Amino acid sequence: QVQLVESGGGLVQPGGSLRLSCAASGSTFSKFVMSWYRQPPGKERELVATISSGGSITNYPDSTKGRFTISRDNAKNTTYLQMNSLKPEDTAVYYCKARFASYDYWGQGTQVTVSS
């Protein structure tokens, strides 16, 4: 089994920045397609960003493109999400997901709250 642990969440003011980390167990991290999702209170889970196994291809929905950046360090088995120009509507539980061998692995989530 693959274990994913998110960290870096917290309270930030509108316009501020935050960087989330997702540390993965095992030695096959470089083969995983990694994604970040979020679930605002009372709403459905939505995609935040995706990065290819080698890190050369990234994808973002319109809601995060230009403000959020996904990256990975395969030597450290870690994926990052840099969040800039944060808005109150970015408030959500953020989840890390790994896809490999026709299976999705999910982290426990980390809370991000954007408020004055």
C-alpha positions in Angstrom: 0.0 0.0 0.0 1.0 3.6 -0.7 0.8 6.1 2.2 0.4 9.8 1.4 0.8 12.5 4.1 -0.1 16.1 3.5 1.2 19.0 5.5 1.5 22.8 5.3 -2.1 23.8 5.7 -3.3 26.5 8.0 -4.9 29.9 8.2 -3.8 32.7 5.8 -5.2 36.1 4.9 -6.6 36.9 1.4 -3.9 37.6 -1.0 -1.4 35.5 0.9 0.5 32.4 0.0 0.9 28.9 1.3 2.8 25.8 0.2 1.5 22.3 0.7 3.6 19.2 0.8 2.7 15.6 0.1 5.2 12.9 1.2 4.8 9.4 -0.2 6.0 6.1 1.1 7.7 3.4 -1.0 10.3 3.5 -3.8 8.0 3.8 -6.8 7.0 7.4 -6.4 8.7 8.4 -9.7 6.1 6.2 -11.5 3.1 7.9 -9.9 0.9 10.6 -11.6 0.3 13.0 -8.7 -2.7 15.3 -8.2 -4.1 17.8 -5.7 -7.8 17.9 -5.0 -9.8 20.1 -2.7 -13.3 19.9 -1.0 -14.8 23.1 0.2 -17.3 22.8 3.0 -20.7 21.6 1.7 -19.4 21.2 -1.8 -18.0 18.4 -4.1 -14.4 17.5 -4.4 -12.6 19.2 -7.3 -9.3 18.9 -9.1 -6.7 21.5 -8.2 -3.7 20.4 -10.3 -2.0 17.3 -11.8 1.6 16.6 -12.7 3.1 13.8 -14.8 5.4 11.1 -13.3 8.5 12.8 -14.7 7.3 16.3 -13.7 7.4 17.7 -17.3 3.7 18.0 -17.8 1.2 19.9 -15.6 -2.5 20.6 -15.8 -4.7 23.0 -14.0 -8.4 23.9 -14.1 -9.3 27.5 -14.7 -10.0 28.2 -11.1 -6.3 27.6 -10.1 -4.4 28.2 -13.3 -2.0 31.2 -12.9 -2.2 31.2 -9.1 -1.3 27.6 -8.1 1.8 25.7 -9.1 2.3 21.9 -8.7 5.8 20.4 -8.6 7.5 17.3 -7.5 10.9 16.1 -6.2 11.2 12.4 -7.0 14.4 12.1 -5.0 12.4 13.1 -1.9 9.2 11.3 -2.8 7.4 14.6 -2.4 4.8 16.6 -4.3 4.2 20.3 -3.6 1.4 22.8 -4.3 2.4 26.4 -4.2 -0.7 28.6 -3.7 -0.5 32.3 -4.3 -3.0 35.2 -4.3 -5.3 33.1 -2.1 -9.0 33.9 -2.0 -11.7 33.0 0.6 -13.2 30.6 -2.0 -9.9 28.6 -1.9 -10.9 27.5 1.7 -11.1 23.7 1.6 -9.6 20.5 2.8 -6.8 19.8 0.3 -6.0 16.2 -0.6 -3.0 14.6 -2.3 -3.7 11.7 -4.7 -1.4 9.2 -6.4 -2.4 7.2 -9.4 -0.5 4.0 -10.3 -1.3 0.4 -11.4 -5.0 1.2 -12.0 -5.5 2.4 -8.4 -5.9 5.8 -6.7 -4.2 6.4 -3.3 -5.4 9.3 -1.2 -3.9 11.3 1.7 -5.8 12.3 4.8 -6.1 15.9 3.8 -5.0 19.2 5.2 -7.2 22.2 6.0 -6.6 25.5 4.3 -8.6 28.5 5.5 -8.4 31.9 3.8 -9.9 34.6 6.0 -9.3 38.0 7.4 
